[in-house]
Amino acid sequence: MRRPIPTLRGDHGAAVMFLAVLTPLALVGACVDAAPSVPVSTAYPGARPAVSLDEGLVEYPTPAESLLVHEHPQRGSTGLELVFFKGRGVTRDAEGRGYVPDPQGRRVVVVGPGLEASGVVGGPTEAGGDLGQPLSAAPTGEDGLFVVDAEGGGGELIYFDGGEYAGSAPPPVMNADVGTGPDGEIWAARSPYVLGFEETNAGDPLLYRFDPREGVGTGIASIEPVAEPRMNRAANAGPIAVDGKGRAFFAFFLRNELRGYSAAGELLWRTTRALHFDTYEPDFSVAGEEVRYDFRAVTQALAMGPDGLLYALTVPDSVAEASTLRVPAGKRRLEVYDPDDGRLLRAATVPTGRHTYAVDRHGAVFRVDPDEIEASFPPPERPQIRATALTTLEDGAPASFADYRGKALLVNVWASWCGPCRQELPQLRAYYQGLDTSHVEFLGISADDTRALAREFIEPFALGFPQFYVGPRIQEDFQIIGLPYTLIVDHLGGVVEEIYGFGSLESWEHLQQALEAEIERAARDAPAPADASTQPAMDHAGHGSR
């Protein structure tokens, strides 16, 4: 049963929330210099003025300045606040602490201004209200935290008090990207990281302003329907950021437009910018038994900087990235906007990869290695891979993940309708063929509607590793929010990594490093081989190892 979010009264009778006290690990203070230690920007050659378009939309052909992005500060550097982590915006509190959802650890990790973990909320426990798959997090007040949990369809907005579960409520929209204002109000948008291809009705709110204490929400603006109704959610999804004045900023994921709204929900400005690619209306079609989605992503993430400005990260050409694992320079842009009027102040082209950036209070931007930040995270208890009934794709024979206990696993969930899956499968085949599989195995699992459709799709790839069929329920069993989906599992059945696509070269290398570390652990912990004269070499599925 859902425990409601508590409402408490302060000395003056106003509704207030008692706030979470985060588990302290190593609080790092910020030290801000009186002047910038590095240059923030340079003049943009050939800068052009803005152009006013219809209905108050303003286009910025160029930024006013070129943003300078500095490389890799040392972990522990004071005065830097995390703005983007692995391509997603980071919400921060008044002390500059960033709140990073960690689905693998079923928790939210707090990253202090020194770019080191300073606390943890959630984690795998038996207590009610445990986080399953944190999607977005928003601090409130001094130390309170609201978390949207994508597990079970994204229908829980969980409140933590003292680092412990204190209550939950339905979010204003399923699978929401959230931010909080200074009075504890929550702004929510449809998350760009869980698109969902259900119909959304014309006239439905675009954004929601929600008071979790009273359970009352207000719709802000209206969605802009597209020709294919099943793409309406995707077409109106996007990241959201909220500043200290309670203003909300939204960017369409699939449209070249950013917006600013007042704390009361009034439209302040609409901005578009010249990009290196063309955008178009998303579409959905069915060819026989194959479902096809056609869309072009634009803005991946938004975040407020400690300098009070709005930061945006554009999406690279996903087709080029998935097919070549490399994208020409300039295919992704880090942008800085004035939240008062939507002016594009500065921009920089940045290489593809697991985009992680920190900013100081002067607006100096640093590219950070996310692995260095994660190295400060306390080791999570690894949840066991979810038990689900597998059957072999070829003949329907029953199977289990337990059959492979003792080996590191790469589990890849695919479907014939998933375009990026088509790009990843040949890469997995090449990687698998180069491995010694004594202590590792790859497992493919189809999420297709029928076994026959799955077999027809997968056979031409000649992958060489075991394929299983579960069908669409695999997405519910594993709480998958999109395909392609890959798990790295240790030799004891613990989930190490959860990966949604690995198109960039950097993310592909990260996958390999994580898996190969688990292969080494499996080999190190493997029992000594039996006398070859009496015992054939067998793997844990009962098959001879090659």
N, C-alpha and C positions, 0 to 999 in steps of 0.2 A: 504494500500500500504506500502511495506517495505521501511523504510527510510535507506539509506546506512550509514555504519559506516563512520564518518567524518575523513578525512585526513587533518592535519594541518601542517604548515611549521614553524620550529624554526628559530632562528637567523642565523644559519649556512646553511639553505636551506635543511636540512635533514628532511625526513618525520617523524613527531612525533605525538603522541596522546595527546590531552588534557585529563587529568585524573580525575576520579570521586573523589569528596570529600564526604566521608561517613558521614551520620548523626551521630554526636557525642552523646554518652550517658554517658559513664564513662570510659574514656581512662585510662588504667592501665599500668604503666611503668614496664619495666623488670629490675630486679636487679640481676646480676649474680655474684656469689661468685668467688673468685680467685681459689678455689679448690672445688672438689665435696663435697657436704654435706652428701651424702650417697654413699655406694659402688655401682659401676656400674655392676660388673660381678665377677664371681669366675672361677677357673680352671674347665674345663670340664673333668670329669673322663673318661679315655679311648678314648681320642680324636684321630682321625685317619686322615691321610693326604688325600689330594684331589686326584682324579683319572681323568686322561685325557681320554675322549671318542672320538668318531668320530666327524669330522667337527668342531673342536675347542670347543666342549662342555665339560665342566669340572664338575664333580660330587663331592659334598662334603658329605661324609658319616656322618660326625658329625661337629658341630660348633667347633671353636677353644676354645670358652669360654661359660660358662653358664650365660645367661642374668639374672639379678636380677630385679624383678618387685615389686615395693614398692606400698603399698596400700593407696589409697584415701587421697591425700593432701587436705588441706582446700581450698575452693574457695577463690580467692584473693591472693593465694601464688604467689609471684613474681618469675620471671625467668623460668616459665614453659610454654611451647608452645604446643598447641593441635596438635597431629599427626594423631590420628584416632578418629572418632566420630561415635558411633553406627555401628562399623564394616566397615566404609568407610574412605578412605584416605582424609586428610584435606590439601588443598593447603594454603600456607601462604605467606605473603609479607615480605619485608626486615625488617620490624619492628616486625616480629613475630606474626602478627595478622592472625588468621585462618578464612577461609571463609566457612561457613557451610550452604549448601542448606537446606531450611526449607519448604518442599512442602506444609505442612499444612497451614503455614502462607503465602504461595506464595511469598517468599522472601529469601534472603540470609542474615544470621546473622553473624556479624564479632565478633570473640572471641579473646580478647586480651591476652597477656602473663600472666595475672592474672587469666585466665580461666573464665572470665566474659565477657558478651556482651559489645562491645565498639562501635557498629554501626549496621545499618540495610540498606540493599539495596532492593528495590522492595516493594511488599505488594499489597493487593487488592485495586486498585483504578479504576476509570473509564477511566483514561488516556490511550492512545495508548501505546503499548509496555509493559503493565503490565505483570509480570511474572505469568505463569499459574502453571507449575510444574518444578521448577528448579532441574536439574539433576546433574550438575557439575558446578563449578565456578573456575575461574582462575584470580588472581589479575595481574595487569600489571603496571609497574612504581611505583609511590608513592602510589596512591590511586585508580587507574582505575580498572575496573572489567568487565570481560566477563563471561556470563552465558549461558549455554546450557539449553534450555527450552524443556522438553519432551512433553509438551502439543502440540497436533496437529501432533504427529508423530516424534517429536524430530528434527524438521527441522529449528530451529532458534538459531542462535548465537547472543545474545543480548549484546550490549555495554551500560554501564551506565556512565554518566558524571555528577558529582555533585550530585550523588544519584538519578538522573533522567534518564529516557530512552533517549538515544542519537542516536540510530541507531541499525540496525541488518543486518545480512547477513546469507546466508546458511552456515551451518558448513561443514567442509571438509568431514565428514561422519555423517550419521544420528545417533542420540542418542549417542553422543560422550562423552568419558571421556577425560578431557582436562587439560593441564598444560601450563604455559607460561615461556618463556625464558627471559633473561635480556634485549633483544632488542625488546620485545613486540611480538615476534613470538609465535604462538600457536602450540603445539603438540597435536595430537588427536588420540585416539584409539577407537575401538568399545567398548562401555560401557559393563562391565560384569553384570550390574544391569538391562539392557534391552537387553535380548539376541536376540529376534527376530529370527524366524526360516525361513527366506527367503533365497533364493539361493544367494551365493556370488561367483563370477567367479574366476577361477584359473588365477593368474597373477595380481589380484587386489592388491593394496598396503596393507600392514599390518598396517602401521602407516602413519600419514600425518603430514607434517610440513607446516604451513599455515601462510601467512602474511595477517591479516584481513584488513590492511590499503589499500593493493593493490588488495585484492581478489584473490591472487595467491597462490596455494598450490603445494607441492611436495610430491609425494608418496615415502615412505621409506620401503624397503624390500618388500616381497610379502607374501600373505597369504599361508598357508599350507593346501591344500584341504584335506578333509576326504572322505571316500567312499560314504557317503550320502550327496549329494550337499546341501540339505536343512539345514544341520547342519554346513555349512561352516562359517556362521557368528558367531555362538556360539563357534565354535572350535577356532576362531581367535580373540575372544573378550578378554579383560583383562584390568586391571587398568594400568595407566601410571603416572609417576612422573617426574618432570623436576627440575634440580638443578640450582644454581646460575651461572654456567658456560654454561648453555644452553644445557647440556647433558640430554638425555631422557632415562628413564628406564621403561621397559615394562615386565609384567608377564602374561603369558597365563592363563586364568581363568580355562580352562579344560585340561591343559597340565602342566607337571612338568618342567617348563623352565622359566628362567628370562633372560632378555637381557639388555645390555647397549649400547647406541648409542651416537656418538659424536654430537656436535652442528651442524655439517655438514651432519649428517645422516649416518655416517660410523659405521659399527658394531664394538664395542669395545670388547665385551665378551658375552659368553653364559654360563649360570650356571644352574645346577640341583642339587637336594639334596635328601638324603634318607628320605622317609616319612613313616608314620605308616600305609599307605594304598597303594593299587595298583591303578594305573590309566589305562584308556583304551579309545579308540577312541569313541566319542559320536555317537549315532545312533538314527534313527527315523523310526518308522514303523506304519502301519495302520492295525488294526484288526477289520474287519467289519466297523462299524461307529466310532470306538474308535481310537484316535491318541495316540501313545506312544512315549515319549522321554526318552532316556537312556543316561545319562552322569554322570561323576564324577568330581565335582568342586575341584580345587586345591588351587589357590591363590585368595583371596578375595579382598585384598586392598594393595596398595603401598603408601608410603609417604616419603618425605625427612625430616630428623630430623634436629633440630637446631645445632646439632653437625656435620652436613655435611654428615652423613651416610644415607644409604637407609634402610627403615623399610618395612617389609612385614608381612602380616597376612594370615595364611592358613585357609582353610575352614574345619569345622568339618565334620564327617560322617553324611550327611543330613538325610539319612534313619533312622539311630539309633536315631538321635535327634528328628525327627518328630514323631516317633512311641512311644518313651519312655519319651520325654521331658527332658531326662538327657543323658549326654554323659560322658563316663569314662574320668578321668583326662588324659591329654596328647593328646586329640583328636584335639586340635588346637594349633598352634605354632606362637609365635611372634619372628621374625627373624631380624637380623641386618646384612647388607652387606656393603662391601667396594665398593663405586661407581667407583673407579678407575679400579678394575680388577674383580669384582663380587665375591670376597671371602666371604664365610659365616663366619662372625666374632663371632657372639653371637646368642643364641636362648634360648627361655624359653617356656615351656608348660604353657598354660593359660586356665582357665575355660571358658566354653561357656557363652554366654550372649550378652548384647549390648556393644560390645567392644569399650571402650573409653580410650585412653591413651594419656598422656602428657609426654614430654621429655624436659630435660634442656640442656644447651649447653655443658655439660660434658658427655652427653649420659645416665644420670640416668633416668629410666623409671618409671612412676607412673600410676597405674590404677585409673581411675576417675569415679565417679558416674555421668552418663550423666544427670540425673535428677537435680543434683546440678548446672550443667552448664545451663541447660534450665531454671532453676529458675531465672536466671539473664536476660533471654530474655524479651524484652518488650512484653506485651500481644498482640498477633495479633488479628486483626479483623477477626472473624470467617466467612469464606465464606459460603453461604447457599448451602446445598446439591443440586447438579444439578438436575433440573427437567427432568425427563425421564418417558415415558409412560410405566407403569407396567401393566402386566396382570397376574392373578393368574395362577400358574402352572397347577392346576388341570383342570380348565374349561375355562380359557381365559377371565375371567371377568376383566374389567378395574379396576385399583387401582392407588393410588398415595401415595407418602411419606407424603403428607399433611394429609392423613387419620390418621396418627399417631402423629400429632402435639400435644405436651403436654407430650410426653413420650421420654425418652432417647432411642436411637436406636443403635443396633449393626447390621450393614448391611454387609453380607458376600456374595461375588461374587464367584461362583464356576463353574466348568465344569467337565463333565465326563472324559475328557482326562487329567485332572490335577491330577498327582499323589499325591502331597502334600495336595490337597483338601481332598482326601480320609482319610488322617491322621488327619486333623483338624476337620472334621465334627463330629466324635464321641466325641471329647473334647468339642465342642460347645454344643452338646446335653446334656452332663452331667452338664455343667455349667448352661445351661438354666433351666434344671429341678430343680436345687437347688435355683432358684431365685423366689422372690415374684414379679410378673410381673405387679403390680399395676401401676408402673411408668417406666417400661422399656419393650421393645419388641425387639425380634430378627427377622430379615428379611433375607431370603436367596434369591439370584437371580442367575438364570442359564444363562451362556454365551454360552450354547450349540447351535449347528446348528438347531436342531429341538426340539420341545416341547416333542415329544414322547421319544426321546433319553434321555432328561433330566429327565422325569418322571421315566423311567426304571432305571436310575442310582440312583436317590435319594430315592426312596421308601424303599429299604432295611434298610436305616439308621434310619427311623422312628424318625425324628428329633423333631417333636412336635411343631415347630414354623412355621409361614407362609412362603410359598415358592412362588416365582414369576418367570415369564419367560420374558426375554427381547431378548435373543439371542446374537450373536456376536457383535451387535452394542453397547452393554453396554460398551465394552472396549473403543469405540470411544466416547460415551456419557460422560463417567467418566474419559477419558484420562488415562486408566489403562495401566500400562507398564508390567504387569505380574500377574499371579494367583498363589495361592489364594490371594484375596484382601479383606480387611475388613475396614469398616469405623465405627468410633464411632461418633454419631451425638447427639447434645444436644436437649433438649425438645423444642427449638425454631427453629430447623432445621439447626443449625450451625455445620459445620464439625469440630470435635475436634481432631481426630486422623485418620491417613491413614496408614494402616499396610499391608505390603506384607509378609504374613506368620508370625507365632508366634511359631516356633518350639522349641526354648529354654525355659527352666523353667523361666529365668529372663524376657524374652519378654512376656511370657504368664501372669506372675504376673503383668507386667506393663499394659497389656491390661485390666486385671480385675480392677486394681486400677483406671485407667482412666474412665472406664465405670461406676464403682460404685460411683465415684465422681459426674458424671452426673446424676445418679439415685437419689442421695441425693439432687441435685439442682432441679430436676424435682419434687421431693416430697415437697421440701420447697416452690416452687412457685405454686404448684397445688392449684386450688380454693377450698374453704371449701366445704365439701360434702353437697348435698341437703338433705332435710328431707327424710329419707328412706321410710316413709309411702307413699310418693307421687312420688318419683323419683328413678327408679332402677339405680344401679351402672353400668355405661357403660364406656368403654374406648373410645378413640377418633376415633376408627374405627367403632364404633357402636356395639361392641361386649361386652358381659358381662365379666368383668375382673375376673380372678381366684385368 
